[in-house]
Amino acid sequence: MVSNDVQPVLRIRAPEAGTECETLTGLLDFLRATVINKVAGLSDEQAFAQPVPPSTLTPAGVVKHLAGTERFWFSIDFADQDLAWPWTDEDPHGNFRLTTEDTLAQIVADYTEECERSRQVVADAVLDDVARGPGMTFSLRYALAHMIEETARHCGHLDLLRESIDGVIGE
């Protein structure tokens, strides 16, 4: 079994008495680190496995999806940046799909890069700012709350997948 280069990262809890923005971004960053830690140490073979039939979810696919979701919500819809969409209209769940060229290390690197791009979008705005993408009406506050929910839900999936693969449990 070939291991990958994905190492655990430090998780820092959100401030309990911070500003609204510090609290929201802190919660999201804690969950982002949890995503990486849930796949750290897995081989590509393990990360690409579908250990909970009949589900086709894989740990690598979940991380790939979250990278696309970060891009879509913050960079494309909120900031109106001219970036490639992470999925197509014909295949809206295509960003869960893995290719033969994918590796877990590259998927995690892409996720880390998208999270950093998202942090910059957030740093350049205030919570009441409205999305600039065509037809978008949500605020940055809503985008952050949505991404906390989205990332937390998928951390739960990663919990189950990881435990099914090698028995590793924990936060």
Helices and strands as residue ranges (DSSP letters): H 20-39, H 44-47, H 59-70, I 71-78, G 94-96, H 104-123, H 140-166
